[in-house]
Amino acid sequence: MVARVTTTAPSRLQQPIVAGIVTALVGFTSSFAVVIAGLRAVGASAEQAASGLLALTVIFGLGIVVLSVRTRAPITLAWSTPGAALLASMAASYHAGWAAAVGAFVVVGVLIVVTGLVPALGDLISRIPTPIAQAMLAGVLITLCLAPMRSLVDAPVLTIPVLVVWLAATRWLPRWALPLAMVTALVVIGVHVAVNGADDAAPTNWLPSLTFTVPELDLAAIVGLAVPLFIVTMASQNIPGVAVLSSFGYATPWRAAMTVTGVGTIVAAPFGGHAINLAALSAALAAGDEAGPDRSRRWIAGVSAGITYLVLAALSGVLVTIAAIAPGGLVEAVAGLALLGTFAAAIVGAFTAVETRVPAALTFVAAASGVTFFGIGGAFWGLVIGLVAHAVLRVGKSAETDG
């Protein structure tokens, strides 16, 4: 009898602990390249991008532990991957500077907190027609999703191994496809540097460190960066995150989650963090059956994921330094592979419904164009144009029906 209890108890803990570790490993390795690309695109130096990666990982790792222990549910958090892709898409059009970007990140955090305190604001976000929101996301993502093809043309010898590993793993080990592609890219970068040497100007700060930036409130950055970043984070991360948890029978503590993620974003912003939110896709790994048959103990997977993220945070300096010395376009290529699935889903969501296809198309092309008006980027204008077109066409159709 004693032997049976001894062997069963560890196994009851082992499943959720392992599920949490897998959640963190997959979530971190599959998207950190997107975060680096996004922060660098809006003016961050290599040191500031490393600081942002560190701040985000530490803060949402702690947030996961707090929420999971408090709610006894596997509440997992993440950085905003679509939000980072939005930043990356603004590389050619954003000119307000890094301090203004940091100020915009602070505004995003405030808006997230307010959303938790004022449910009507969350309802307003959810009332944006799904095809319009998905079209804006697709327009934002397409720039990075084209990166693998650009890298294939510019550096075929370096890019082909990454693509081959990613494709093979997608076929046989789909969950680990992106981590394996990233590992392959790191090996390729190491071989390239060993053969050709590193740039003398490349950063060499391998240890994790924080760099403080005084936030600057700039109207163009608030409208053109903070507003789209907030909407993308809410529509593509927080709302789906609630749905994922609900599908496994867990109610999301909305106010607590928005308070933790919003305050976390505000705290991380001066150190370079862009946005923290509920996890969406990776949430299923901690909340699903792989975390054990006993649903009442799956909160342990959340705690395990949070602790693992804290350990992974120590790699921030190493990863950003490697990305900085990598051949141009290779890290962006991995980021593009990480976003292909999200891009495909956004395209399907944007253009499936016939009645919203034209407004969605307008939103997509405006967001993808990279154009800037009054210092405000295409993502914001794409949303505005799409909503206006949707309203006009809906009113026109209603008038025809009444007539």
N, C-alpha and C positions, 0 to 999 in steps of 0.2 A: 504493500500500500504506500509506504513512504517513497519507494523507488519510483512508483508511478507518478506521484505528485511532483517529485524532483525533475522528472523528464518532461512533464507537461507544462509546468510553469514557465520555464525558459522559452519553450516553443510559442506560448501565447504572447510573450514579449518580443520574440525574435521577428515575427512577421511584420508587425507595425514598425518596429525599429528599422528593419531592412527597407520597407516601403518608403519610409521617410528619407533614408539616405539616398535611395534611387531618385526620389522626387527632387531632392536638392541637386544631385549630380546632373540629372537631365535638364532641369530648369536653368542651372547656371551655365553648363558647357554649351547648351544649344543656342544661347542668345547673348552671351556677354560680348561677342564680337559686334552685335548690332548696337549695343549700348556704347561701346568705344567709338564706333563710327559716328553715331549720333552726336555725342558730346564733342568730338573733334570738329564736326561740321559746323557747330555754332560757336566756335572760337576757343575751345578748351585746348590747352597745351597737353602734352603727354602726361605731365605730373598732375594736372588738374583733372584729366580723364581718369587716371588711376585713383585719385582721391574720390571722385564721384562714384566709381565702381565700388570702392571700399565702403564709403558711407552708406550707399544704398543697401549693400549686402548685409552689413552689420545691423542697420536699423530694421530692415524688414525681417531679418533672422530673429532678432529680439522680439519683434512684433508677433511673429508666428508663435513663439513660445508663450508669450503673454496671452494671446487670444485662445490658443488651444487649451492651455491649462485653465483659463477662466471659464470657457464655455464647455469644456469636455467634448469638443468637436474638432475634427481635423481642419482647422481654418489655416490655409496657407496663403502667403503673400508673395509678391514678386515685384521686380521693376517693370515699368511699362515698356514692353518690347515694341508694340505698335507706335508708342510715343517716341521711342528712340529712333524708329524708322522715319517718323515724321521729321525729327531733327536732321537726320541724314539727308532727307530729300531737300532740305533748305540750304545745302552747302553753297549753291551758287547765288541764292537770292537773299540770304540773311547777312546784314551788314551792321547790326546794332552793337555788336561786341559781346564778349563773354560775360561781363558784369550785368548787362541788360538781360542776357539769357538766364542768369542766376536769379535776377529779380522776377522774371517770368515764372521760373520754377516755384518761387515762394508764393506767387499768386495762385498757381495751380494747387498748391497745398491748402491755401485758404479756401479756395472754391470747393475742394473735396470735403473739408471740415464742415463748411456751410451746407453742403449737400446732405451730410449726415444729420445735421440739426434741423434742416428745413426739407422735409420729404418732398414738398412740391417741386423743388429744384431737380431732384432725381426723377420725378415724374415727367418734368419738362424735357429732360434729356432723353428719356425713354420714348417720348412722343415724336422725336425726329424719325421720319420714315426710315425703316431699316434699309431699303435699297439706296437711299441717299447717304446714310452713314457708311454703308459698305462700299459705295462707290468712292467716297472720300478716302477711305482706308486703302482701297485698291490703288487709287492715284498716288497716294503717299508711298506705298510699298514698291511700286513698279521700278523706281530708280534703283533701289538696292537689288531687286530681283533680276535686273539686267546685268548686274556686276559679274556673275559667273561667266557670262558670254564675253564680256569685255576682257576679263582676265584670261579667258581661253585664247583670245586673239593676241593679247599683249605678251602673255607668258605661258604658252601651251605646255612646256615641259614641267612647269611648276604646278599648273592647274589640273592637268589630266589625272594625276594620282588622286587628288582630292575628289574629283568628280566620280572616278571609278569606285573608290571606297564608299562614297556616299550612295551611289546607285546600287551597289551590291548589298550594302547594309540596309537600304530601304526595302530591298526585296526579302532579305532573310532575317535581319535584326532591326526592324523599323524604329523601335524605341531608341536604339543606340546609334542610328544613322548619323545624326548631327554631331554627337560627341566624338564618334569615330572619325568623321570628316575633319573635325577640329584637331584631333590628335594627329591625323595625317598632315594637315597643314602645318602644325608645329614642327613635325619631323622634316617636312620639306623646307621650311624656313631655316631650321638648324643646319641642314645640309648646304643650303644656299649660302648662308653666312660663313660656314666653315670653308667653303670653296672660294668664295669671292670676297670675304671680309665684310665687316659692318661699316656703315657710314660713321665717320668720325663725329658727326653732329648728333648721332642718335643718343637718346637718353640712356643712362645706365643705373637708374634708381630701381633696383630690384626689390627693395623692401617696401611693404605697404606703408603709406603715409598720407596724412590729411593736409590739404591746402585750402586755406580760407579765402573766400572772395567776398568783398562787400557787395551786397545786391544793389543793383541800380534799377529804379523803376522807369521804364521807357514805354511810352504809349504804344508805339508801333510794335514793340516786342510783346507787350501784353496782349494786344489785339491779334497780331499775326502769329504769335508763338504760343502764348499761354492759353488762349481760348481754344484753338484747335487741339493742343496737347491735352487739355482737360476733357474735351468732348471725345477724343479718340480713346483716352484712358477709361472714361466712364462707359462708352458704348462698346469698346472692344475688350475690356478687361473686367471691370467691376460688375456690370450687369450680367455678362456670361458667367463670371465667377459665381454669382449667386445661383444661377441656373444649374451649374455643374453640381454644386453642393446640394441643391434641392433634389436633383435626380438621384442622389444617394441617400436621401431622407434626412438631410441636415438643414436646419433653418439658420440662415446667416444673420448674426447679430449686426444689423445694418448700421445703426448709430455707432456702436463700438468699433466696428471695422473701419468706417469712414473717419472716425476720430483718430484711430491709431495710424491709418495710412496717410491722412491729411497732415497731422502733426509730424509724422515721420518724414513726409515730403518737405515740410517747412524746415525741419532740423537738418535734413540732408542737403537742401538746396545750396546754402553758402559753401558747402564742401564739394559741390559739383553734381549732386544727385538730381535727376530731372523729375521723376514721379514714382511713387510707390502705390500699389493697388492690390486687390484680391487676385490671386492666381486663377487662371482659367483652365487651360489644357493640363498643366502639371497638377492641378488640384485633384484631378481624378485619380492620380497615382496614390495619393495619401488617403483619399476618401473611399476608394473602391475596394473590391474584394481582395486585392493583393495585400491590403493592410490587415488581413485576418478576417475570419468569419464573425468575430464578435464586434459588432458595430460600436458598442459602448467603450471599446478600448482603442479605437482607431485614432483618438486624439493623441495617442502616444506617437503615431506616425507624424503628426504635426510638430510635436516637440522634437522628434528626431530630425526632421527636415530643418527646423530652425537652428538646431545646434550644428548640423552639417554645414549650413550656410555660413555660420560664424567661422568655421574652420576654413571654408573656401575663400572667405574674405581675405585671408592672408596671402592669397595668390594674386591680388589685384595689381600690385606693382610689377610682378613678373610678366603677367599677361599683357599689360599695356606696353611694357618695354619691348616685348617680343613683337607685338603688333606694330610698334613704331619702326622696328628695324626690318620688318617683313618687306619683300618686294611689293611695289605699288599695286594695289588692287586685290591682293590675295586674301587678306582678312575680310575685305568687303565682299569678296566672292563667297566666302563661308557664310557671312551674314545673309547674303542673298539666298543661299540654299536654305538657311533657317527659316526664311520668310515665305518660301514658295507655297507651302501648304496653306498658310494664312491668306496669301494673295489669291490663290485659286478659289478658296472658300468665299472671299470677299467679292470676286468677280461673279461667281454663281449667285450670291445673294443680291448683288446689284442689278443684274440683268435678267433674272428669271421672270419677274412680273412684267407683263407687257405694258400695263398702264403707267408704270413709273420708269420705263426704259429710257425715254428721252431725258427727263430730269437727271436720272442717274448718269447717263452718258455725258451730259454737260458738267456734272460734278466731277466725274472721273477725269475728263480732259483738262479741266481747269486746275484740279489738284495735281495732275501729272505734269502740267506744263512748266511749273517752276516760275511762272510770271510773278511779278511784284507790282502792286499798285499802292502808292502812298506808304511805301515801306512795309507793306503787309503781304505775306506770301500767298501762294496759290491755294493752299489747303483751306484757308479761311474763305477766300473768294469762291472756291468750288462749292463749299457748303452753302454760302449765301445764294449763289446762282441756282444751285439745285433746288433749294427750298422755295425760291421765288418762282422758278419754272414749274415746280410741282403744284404750288398754290394756283398759279394762273391757269394751268391746264386742267386742274380739278374744277375750278370755278367755271371755265369754259365748257367743260363736259357737262357740268350740272345745269348750266343755262340751256344747252342743247337738249338735254333730257326733259327739262321743264317745258321747253318750247314744243 
